[in-house]
Amino acid sequence: MEQSEPFMRSYPHSRGNSMNEMSERGSAQVNLNDKTMQSHVHPVDDRRRGTGMGWTSETCSYVIASLALGGLVATLLVHQGKPLPQWPQLVTINSIISLFSLLMRACIGVVLAEGISQCKWNWYKKADKLDHMERLDSASRGAWGSFTLLFHFRPRQAYYVAVLGALTTILASLLGFFSQQLVQFQNCLEKNTTASANIMWTNTYARSGGSIQNMVWAEYPPMVAAINVGLLQSAGDPTNLLSSGCSTGNCTFSSAGNASFSTMAINHTCEDVSTSVYVFNQTMAGNLTVNDYLGLDYGNNNTFAWSNVTSGGNLLRSWTDSSSGLVSIYLLFRTSPYVFDWKIFNCSLFPTVNTYEARIQDAKLKERIIDSVPLQAMRTQFPMDDDYVLSNMAGFWPYRMVTDYTIRNGIRESCEGSATNASGLIMFPKSSEEPTFVNATGHTNPSAGWKWWFYPEECIWSIHLASLQSMASTLNGIFDDEKVDAGHKGAPASGSAQLQVLYNGNNMTFDGVDQRMKDLATQMTTIVRTNGGDGTLKNASDNAEGIIWTNTTCVYVHWRWISFPAATLGLTGLFLVWILFENRGVEKDRLWKSSFLAALFCEVEMHQRPVGKKEMSSMAKSTSVSLEENSGRLRLVAG
């Protein structure tokens, strides 16, 4: 070929006489030195050198891909653990993920395709097989070509930057699949903002069966029923009694682990006092002493004594005293009328202020006591002196106190109070050494140790004398001076149903008794909470408001899957930097990349011109070529 014809292209044989002439010569030459052709060819004067000057589109594509990944992560962060967004029907979280994934794949594809395409030109700076160009060109077109390039990978002949690009191309083709693994949809709960649930609580209890005579009150029927139910059977589900409005069966009244509300309640304690039993020496006539009696000191200097006989007699004896806030119950028992091994348990019931963590889950109320403070008697807190108001208050409300804080709808609020009265405040004594009016005559008494103060209504906890007497009357009727006796041989024991349940057929244990007393206190607390109020200005219990949670579908993100698109983007960035570095000295106009024109205007200098695809492939495998750089023409020179 003549040097005066710098850009030439060989064509295969075609039909017609003119084509036969071309066949005889073996090739047709397109002479770009022709004046007509030259009029359309402009000399390139701006062949600037410098890293990145010819890679603007690829760099921008990489930046867009990075932004797409950032957008994907931001979208997932916003919706992580939340209900499905209320978007238009055709727009879903999956479609948004697909959109970001498609954008990433497209932009990464631009970088990889152009970079690998440039590799095929750089590969021939030194002589090498011509068929390598086809492999590199195929790799720039997609995953299959990249796989083919990797399949023919040979460490000694590898073009590592092209291998990196091919590997990343294969990974990029899987972006859609791995991106969809990021999200999983599971059932969850969504807050209902249009309604609320309620749980009953009270800071005052004043219920009784009514006054029989002066300072004597009858039993309160609902409390009588609760006491018997608590003793005779295990505590049932109080959901319907204590809560309302939780239509979905899932409601919360505070954040997990935190207090939801405080309320007046009944609590219990039990202890085994068997070690306190001693031999009771009774002196008979003639100064004779018998040792067949046992005794136990209890309450306020009281002693209970019983005969230690081993044939027949009592299996279980019970009695009560008022040494605790409500009632103290003593249970003396043995497993058989023929043993000396007496045991005795003491259980006390008393009013308390309980603080609960509460929630309704699967339509069942679940409460956990976080704190329990016994309600204190007024006479133990303040000296009564001759103040009529204070004495009258203590007479009708023997157990009343103020707490430092209260829990309202899951929020802790201070009970600081005020020196002056205002709406919603109640007068109650406050410990103080300041002079104050403490009697009906208006005289000051600096040594009284208290003064009147005004506290928020929710901070004062009290139980009325009528309620205490009413509950004590019911409990005394069941436990005071009651017994279970052994029958004759083979006959069952006789006694009240409540005591027989506690005795449990010779299997009476401390844990069993403690559980029965716990059930009893729970049932009594339910009545206190559902029948709260002071009987005058306030006749109803209060309600703690909670959040109703509705079943819905939530988005959960498996963040480990984000590592795949992040790694793919990272490899693409490494590939781009590598390509920029490798082509740092190449003129911008000589970065042919995927340009088809570069192949059209490229001349292959060889003696034979193959026509068929097979011939081309065979000759390409056996022919080594290199790219001529300095002749001013695109020419692959056979090596």
C-alpha positions in Angstrom: 0.0 0.0 0.0 1.3 3.5 -0.9 2.1 6.0 1.9 0.1 8.7 0.1 -3.1 6.9 1.0 -3.1 7.1 4.8 -6.7 5.8 5.7 -7.7 2.7 3.8 -10.4 0.1 4.3 -10.5 -3.5 2.8 -13.9 -4.8 1.8 -14.9 -8.4 1.2 -16.0 -9.7 -2.3 -19.3 -8.5 -3.7 -21.6 -9.2 -6.6 -21.0 -7.6 -10.1 -18.2 -7.0 -12.5 -16.7 -4.2 -10.4 -16.6 -6.5 -7.5 -14.8 -9.1 -9.5 -12.2 -6.5 -10.3 -11.9 -5.8 -6.6 -11.6 -9.5 -6.0 -8.7 -9.7 -8.4 -6.8 -7.0 -6.6 -7.8 -8.5 -3.2 -9.0 -5.2 -1.7 -10.5 -1.9 -2.5 -8.9 1.3 -1.2 -10.7 4.4 0.0 -8.2 7.3 -0.5 -8.8 10.0 2.1 -6.2 12.2 0.4 -8.8 12.8 -2.4 -9.8 16.4 -2.4 -13.5 15.6 -2.1 -12.9 13.5 1.0 -10.5 16.0 2.4 -13.2 18.7 2.3 -15.0 16.7 5.0 -12.0 15.9 7.1 -10.9 18.6 9.6 -7.4 18.5 11.0 -7.3 17.9 14.8 -5.4 20.8 16.4 -6.7 20.3 20.0 -5.1 17.0 20.8 -4.7 17.9 24.4 -2.9 15.5 26.7 -3.8 15.1 30.4 -5.5 12.7 32.7 -9.3 12.7 32.5 -9.7 15.2 29.6 -11.3 12.4 27.5 -13.2 10.7 30.3 -15.7 13.3 31.3 -18.8 11.3 30.4 -17.5 8.2 32.2 -16.6 10.2 35.3 -20.0 11.8 35.3 -21.6 8.4 34.9 -19.7 7.1 37.9 -20.8 10.1 40.0 -24.4 9.5 39.0 -24.1 5.8 39.9 -22.7 6.8 43.3 -25.6 9.2 43.8 -28.0 6.5 42.9 -26.5 4.2 45.5 -26.8 7.1 48.0 -30.4 7.6 47.0 -31.1 3.9 47.5 -29.6 3.9 51.0 -31.4 7.1 51.9 -34.7 5.7 50.8 -34.2 2.5 52.8 -33.2 4.4 55.9 -36.3 6.6 55.7 -38.6 3.5 55.5 -36.7 1.0 57.6 -39.0 -0.6 60.1 -42.0 1.6 59.0 -45.3 0.7 57.3 -45.4 0.7 53.5 -45.6 4.2 52.3 -48.9 5.5 51.0 -47.7 6.2 47.4 -49.7 6.1 44.2 -50.8 2.6 43.3 -48.2 2.0 40.6 -45.3 3.2 42.7 -43.9 0.8 45.3 -40.8 0.5 47.4 -39.7 -2.3 45.0 -40.1 -0.1 42.0 -38.0 2.6 43.6 -35.3 0.1 44.3 -35.5 -1.2 40.8 -35.2 2.4 39.4 -32.1 3.1 41.5 -30.6 -0.3 40.6 -31.3 0.3 36.9 -29.7 3.8 37.0 -26.6 2.3 38.8 -26.3 -0.5 36.3 -26.7 1.9 33.3 -24.1 4.3 34.6 -21.7 1.6 35.6 -22.1 0.1 32.2 -21.0 3.3 30.5 -17.8 3.3 32.5 -17.1 -0.4 32.0 -18.0 -0.5 28.3 -15.9 2.5 27.3 -13.0 1.5 29.5 -12.8 -2.1 28.2 -13.2 -0.8 24.6 -10.2 1.5 25.2 -8.3 -1.6 26.5 -8.6 -3.3 23.1 -6.6 -0.5 21.5 -4.1 -0.2 24.3 -3.6 -4.0 24.1 -1.9 -3.7 20.7 0.8 -1.3 21.7 2.8 -4.5 21.4 2.3 -7.3 18.9 -0.3 -9.8 19.9 -2.9 -12.1 18.5 -5.6 -10.4 16.4 -8.4 -12.5 17.9 -7.8 -10.8 21.3 -9.4 -7.7 19.9 -12.7 -9.6 19.3 -12.6 -10.9 22.9 -12.0 -7.5 24.3 -14.7 -5.9 22.1 -17.1 -8.6 23.1 -16.3 -8.1 26.8 -17.2 -4.4 26.4 -20.7 -5.4 25.2 -22.0 -7.3 28.2 -21.8 -10.1 30.7 -21.4 -13.0 28.3 -18.5 -11.4 26.4 -16.9 -10.6 29.8 -17.3 -14.2 30.9 -15.7 -15.4 27.6 -12.7 -13.0 28.3 -12.3 -14.4 31.8 -12.6 -18.0 30.5 -9.6 -17.4 28.3 -7.7 -15.7 31.1 -4.1 -16.7 31.2 -2.0 -15.1 34.0 1.1 -14.7 31.9 -0.8 -13.0 29.1 -3.5 -11.3 31.1 -4.4 -7.7 30.6 -5.4 -7.1 34.2 -7.3 -3.9 33.9 -9.5 -5.5 31.2 -10.0 -8.5 33.5 -11.1 -6.2 36.3 -13.5 -4.5 34.0 -14.9 -7.9 32.8 -15.4 -9.1 36.3 -17.1 -5.9 37.3 -19.4 -6.2 34.2 -20.6 -9.6 35.3 -21.2 -8.3 38.9 -23.1 -5.3 37.5 -25.4 -7.6 35.6 -26.5 -9.0 39.0 -27.3 -5.6 40.6 -31.0 -6.0 40.1 -31.2 -9.3 41.8 -29.1 -8.4 44.8 -30.8 -5.0 45.2 -34.2 -6.7 45.5 -32.8 -8.8 48.4 -32.4 -5.6 50.4 -36.0 -5.4 51.5 -38.3 -7.9 53.2 -41.9 -7.3 54.1 -43.3 -8.5 57.4 -46.4 -8.0 59.5 -46.0 -5.1 62.0 -48.0 -2.6 64.0 -48.9 0.9 62.9 -50.0 3.6 65.3 -53.7 4.6 65.1 -53.8 8.4 65.4 -57.6 8.6 65.4 -58.4 6.7 68.6 -56.9 5.6 72.0 -57.1 2.7 74.4 -57.7 3.1 78.2 -56.7 1.3 81.3 -58.4 2.0 84.6 -56.6 3.3 87.6 -57.5 5.3 90.7 -55.8 7.2 93.5 -58.8 6.9 95.9 -60.9 4.1 97.0 -64.0 4.6 99.2 -66.4 1.8 98.4 -68.4 -0.1 101.0 -71.8 -1.7 101.4 -73.2 1.3 103.1 -73.4 2.4 106.8 -75.1 0.0 109.2 -74.8 2.3 112.1 -72.4 5.0 113.3 -68.9 4.1 112.1 -69.9 0.6 111.1 -70.1 -0.3 107.4 -71.5 -3.3 105.5 -69.5 -5.5 103.1 -69.2 -4.4 99.5 -70.7 -7.2 97.3 -68.2 -6.8 94.4 -65.3 -7.0 96.8 -66.8 -10.0 98.6 -67.0 -11.8 95.2 -63.5 -10.8 94.3 -62.1 -12.1 97.6 -63.8 -15.5 97.2 -62.8 -15.8 93.6 -59.2 -15.0 94.4 -59.1 -17.7 97.1 -61.0 -20.4 95.3 -59.5 -20.2 91.8 -56.5 -18.8 89.9 -56.6 -15.2 88.7 -58.4 -14.9 85.4 -57.9 -12.5 82.5 -58.7 -9.0 83.6 -58.5 -7.5 80.1 -62.2 -6.7 79.7 -62.5 -5.4 83.3 -59.6 -3.1 83.3 -59.2 -1.9 79.7 -61.3 -0.5 76.9 -61.0 0.8 73.4 -58.2 -1.5 72.3 -60.0 -2.6 69.1 -57.0 -4.3 67.5 -55.9 -6.3 70.5 -52.5 -4.6 70.5 -52.0 -1.4 72.5 -49.2 0.2 74.5 -49.3 2.7 77.4 -45.7 3.6 77.6 -42.4 2.9 75.9 -41.0 -0.6 76.6 -39.6 -1.0 80.1 -41.0 2.3 81.3 -43.8 2.9 83.8 -47.3 3.3 82.3 -49.3 4.5 85.3 -49.6 4.3 89.1 -52.8 3.2 91.0 -54.2 2.3 94.4 -53.8 -1.4 94.9 -53.8 -4.2 97.4 -50.5 -6.1 97.9 -49.5 -9.0 100.1 -46.5 -10.6 101.8 -46.1 -14.1 103.2 -43.5 -15.5 105.5 -42.8 -18.8 107.2 -42.8 -18.2 110.9 -42.6 -21.9 112.0 -39.3 -21.2 113.8 -41.1 -18.9 116.2 -43.3 -21.7 117.6 -42.4 -22.7 121.2 -43.6 -25.0 123.9 -46.3 -23.4 125.9 -46.0 -24.4 129.6 -49.4 -24.3 131.2 -49.5 -24.5 135.0 -52.4 -26.6 136.3 -53.9 -27.0 139.7 -51.4 -28.2 142.3 -48.6 -26.3 140.5 -48.4 -29.1 137.9 -46.9 -28.1 134.6 -47.9 -29.8 131.3 -45.9 -29.4 128.1 -48.5 -30.6 125.5 -49.3 -27.0 124.4 -47.5 -25.0 121.8 -47.6 -21.2 121.5 -46.9 -18.3 119.0 -46.6 -14.7 119.9 -48.1 -12.4 117.3 -49.5 -9.0 116.6 -49.6 -6.5 119.5 -48.5 -8.7 122.4 -50.9 -11.5 121.6 -50.2 -15.2 122.0 -51.9 -18.1 120.3 -51.7 -21.5 122.0 -52.9 -24.9 120.9 -52.8 -28.5 122.1 -50.1 -30.7 120.6 -52.1 -33.8 120.5 -51.4 -36.6 117.9 -54.7 -38.2 117.5 -57.6 -36.5 115.7 -58.0 -32.8 116.1 -57.1 -29.9 113.8 -55.3 -30.1 110.5 -55.4 -26.3 109.9 -56.2 -23.4 112.1 -56.4 -19.8 111.0 -56.9 -16.5 112.8 -56.4 -12.8 112.0 -55.2 -9.5 113.6 -55.1 -5.9 112.4 -51.4 -5.4 112.8 -51.0 -4.7 109.0 -52.7 -2.1 107.0 -55.7 -4.3 106.2 -55.5 -7.7 107.8 -52.8 -10.2 108.9 -53.7 -13.9 108.5 -52.1 -16.7 110.4 -52.3 -20.3 109.0 -51.3 -23.1 111.4 -51.3 -26.6 109.9 -49.8 -30.1 109.9 -50.0 -32.7 107.2 -51.6 -35.4 109.4 -53.4 -35.6 112.8 -50.7 -38.1 113.8 -47.6 -35.9 113.5 -46.1 -33.2 115.7 -44.6 -31.2 112.8 -46.6 -28.0 113.0 -45.9 -25.3 110.5 -47.3 -21.7 110.5 -47.4 -19.1 107.7 -48.2 -15.4 108.2 -49.7 -13.5 105.3 -50.5 -9.8 105.4 -52.7 -7.7 103.0 -52.3 -4.0 102.9 -53.1 -1.0 100.6 -50.2 0.2 98.3 -49.5 2.5 95.5 -48.4 0.2 92.6 -46.6 1.5 89.5 -47.2 -0.7 86.4 -45.7 -1.2 83.0 -48.7 -2.2 80.9 -49.5 -3.3 77.4 -52.2 -5.3 75.6 -50.8 -7.9 73.3 -52.9 -10.4 71.3 -56.0 -9.0 73.1 -54.6 -9.8 76.6 -53.7 -7.3 79.1 -50.2 -7.8 80.5 -49.1 -5.8 83.5 -45.8 -5.8 85.4 -45.3 -4.2 88.7 -42.3 -1.8 88.5 -42.6 -0.3 92.0 -44.9 -0.8 95.0 -45.0 1.6 98.0 -47.2 0.7 101.0 -49.8 3.4 101.8 -48.9 5.1 105.1 -51.2 5.8 107.9 -51.7 9.5 108.5 -51.2 9.2 112.3 -47.7 7.8 111.7 -46.8 10.7 109.4 -48.1 13.7 111.4 -48.9 14.4 115.0 -52.6 15.1 115.3 -52.3 17.7 118.1 -55.6 19.5 118.3 -56.1 20.5 114.7 -59.7 19.6 113.9 -59.3 19.5 110.1 -56.3 17.2 110.3 -57.9 14.9 112.9 -61.1 14.7 111.0 -59.2 13.9 107.8 -57.2 11.1 109.5 -60.4 9.8 111.0 -62.2 9.2 107.7 -59.0 8.6 105.6 -56.8 6.7 108.0 -54.4 5.7 105.1 -53.5 8.8 103.0 -50.2 10.1 101.7 -48.5 12.1 99.0 -45.8 10.8 96.6 -42.9 12.8 95.2 -44.1 12.1 91.6 -46.9 10.5 89.7 -47.1 8.7 86.4 -49.6 10.1 83.9 -50.1 8.3 80.6 -46.5 7.0 80.7 -45.0 10.4 81.7 -43.5 11.1 85.1 -44.7 14.3 86.6 -43.5 16.1 89.7 -45.7 16.5 92.8 -44.2 19.7 94.1 -47.5 21.3 95.0 -48.1 24.9 96.0 -48.6 27.1 99.1 -51.7 28.6 97.6 -54.9 26.8 96.5 -55.9 26.5 92.9 -58.1 24.5 90.6 -57.1 20.8 90.7 -55.2 21.0 94.0 -56.1 19.3 97.3 -55.1 20.4 100.8 -52.8 18.0 102.6 -50.1 18.4 105.4 -46.5 18.8 104.4 -43.6 18.2 106.8 -42.2 21.6 107.8 -40.5 23.3 110.8 -42.0 26.7 109.8 -44.7 28.2 112.0 -48.2 27.4 110.8 -51.8 27.5 111.9 -52.5 24.0 113.2 -55.6 24.3 115.4 -59.1 25.6 115.3 -58.3 28.6 117.5 -55.8 29.9 115.0 -52.8 29.7 117.3 -49.4 28.9 115.7 -47.4 25.9 116.8 -43.9 25.9 115.4 -43.1 22.5 116.9 -45.9 20.7 115.1 -43.6 19.7 112.3 -46.0 20.3 109.4 -48.0 22.9 107.6 -50.9 22.8 105.1 -49.9 22.5 101.5 -51.8 22.1 98.2 -51.0 19.2 95.9 -52.2 18.0 92.5 -55.1 15.6 92.8 -53.2 12.8 91.2 -50.4 13.0 93.8 -52.6 12.2 96.8 -53.3 8.5 97.5 -56.0 7.5 100.0 -58.4 4.8 101.2 -61.5 5.5 103.2 -62.2 4.0 106.6 -65.4 2.5 105.3 -63.6 0.6 102.6 -61.0 -0.7 105.1 -63.6 -1.9 107.5 -65.7 -3.5 104.7 -62.8 -5.5 103.3 -61.5 -6.5 106.8 -65.0 -7.7 107.7 -65.1 -10.0 104.7 -61.5 -11.4 105.3 -62.1 -11.9 109.0 -65.3 -13.8 108.3 -63.2 -16.2 106.1 -60.0 -16.6 108.3 -60.6 -15.5 111.9 -60.8 -18.5 114.2 -61.5 -21.0 111.4 -60.3 -24.5 111.0 -60.0 -27.7 109.0 -60.6 -30.8 111.1 -59.5 -34.4 110.5 -62.4 -36.7 110.0 -62.7 -40.3 111.2 -60.5 -42.8 109.5 -61.1 -42.8 105.8 -63.3 -39.7 105.9 -62.3 -36.4 104.2 -61.3 -33.4 106.2 -64.1 -30.9 107.1 -63.9 -27.1 107.0 -64.6 -24.0 104.8 -64.0 -24.2 101.1 -61.5 -21.4 101.2 -59.3 -23.1 103.9 -59.6 -26.5 102.2 -58.3 -24.9 99.0 -55.3 -23.6 100.9 -54.8 -26.9 102.7 -54.8 -28.6 99.3 -55.4 -32.1 100.6 -52.3 -32.5 102.9 -50.1 -30.8 100.2 -50.1 -27.3 101.7 -46.8 -25.5 100.9 -45.5 -22.0 101.3 -45.3 -21.4 97.5 -48.9 -22.6 97.1 -50.2 -20.3 99.9 -48.2 -17.4 98.6 -49.6 -17.8 95.1 -53.2 -18.0 96.5 -52.6 -14.8 98.4 -51.2 -13.1 95.3 -54.3 -14.1 93.3 -56.4 -12.7 96.2 -54.6 -9.4 96.1 -54.9 -9.2 92.3 -58.6 -9.7 92.4 -59.0 -7.1 95.2 -56.9 -4.7 93.2 -59.1 -5.1 90.2 -62.2 -4.1 92.3 -60.3 -1.1 93.7 -59.2 0.1 90.3 -62.6 -0.4 88.6 -64.6 1.2 91.5 -62.4 4.1 92.4 -63.4 7.5 93.6 -64.0 9.2 96.9 -67.7 8.8 96.9 -68.4 12.5 96.8 -67.0 14.8 94.1 -65.3 12.0 92.4 -67.3 8.8 91.8 -65.3 7.1 89.1 -61.9 5.7 88.4 -59.5 7.5 86.0 -58.1 6.1 82.8 -54.5 5.9 81.5 -54.5 6.5 77.7 -52.6 4.3 75.4 -51.7 3.9 71.7 -53.7 1.6 69.5 -51.5 -0.4 67.1 -53.0 -1.7 63.8 -51.7 -4.7 62.0 -50.1 -3.7 58.7 -47.0 -4.5 56.6 -43.6 -2.9 57.3 -40.4 -2.6 55.4 -37.4 -4.3 56.9 -33.9 -3.9 55.4 -31.3 -6.6 55.3 -28.3 -4.2 55.2 -25.8 -6.9 54.5 -27.1 -7.1 50.9 -26.0 -3.4 50.4 -22.4 -4.7 50.4 -22.9 -6.1 46.8 -23.8 -2.9 45.0 -21.3 -1.0 47.2 -18.6 -3.5 46.2 -19.6 -3.3 42.6 -19.4 0.5 42.6 -16.1 0.3 44.4 -14.6 -2.0 41.8 -16.0 0.3 39.1 -14.2 3.2 40.7 -11.0 1.3 40.9 -11.3 0.3 37.2 -12.0 4.0 36.2 -8.9 5.2 38.2 -6.8 2.5 36.6 -8.0 3.4 33.1 -7.4 7.1 33.7 -3.9 6.3 35.0 -3.1 4.0 32.0 -4.2 6.5 29.5 -2.8 9.6 31.2 -0.5 10.4 28.3 -2.9 9.6 25.4 -4.2 12.5 23.4 -7.9 13.1 23.9 -8.5 12.6 20.2 -6.7 9.2 20.2 -9.1 7.8 22.9 -11.1 5.7 20.5 -12.9 3.6 23.1 -15.9 2.0 21.6 -15.9 4.1 18.4 -16.9 2.0 15.4 -15.3 4.5 13.1 -11.9 3.7 14.5 -12.4 0.1 13.3 -13.7 1.3 9.9 -10.7 3.4 9.3 -8.2 0.9 10.6 -6.1 -0.8 8.1 -4.8 -4.4 8.6 -1.5 -5.0 6.8 -1.5 -8.7 5.8 -0.8 -10.7 2.7 -4.1 -12.6 2.6 -7.6 -11.2 2.9 -10.1 -13.7 4.5 -13.7 -13.5 3.4 -15.7 -16.0 5.5 -16.1 -15.7 9.3 -14.3 -19.0 9.8 -11.3 -17.8 7.8 -11.2 -14.5 9.7 -11.3 -16.3 13.0 -8.6 -18.8 12.0 -6.3 -16.1 10.6 -6.9 -13.9 13.6 -5.7 -16.7 15.9 -2.5 -17.2 13.9 -1.7 -13.6 13.2 0.0 -11.2 15.6 -0.5 -7.5 15.0 0.4 -4.2 16.7 -1.0 -0.7 16.5 1.2 1.7 14.6 1.3 4.9 16.5 3.4 7.5 14.7 2.5 7.1 11.0 -0.5 9.4 11.1 -2.8 6.5 10.1 -4.8 3.7 11.9 -2.9 0.6 10.9 -2.6 -2.8 12.5 0.8 -4.1 11.4 1.3 -7.9 11.2 4.1 -9.0 13.5 
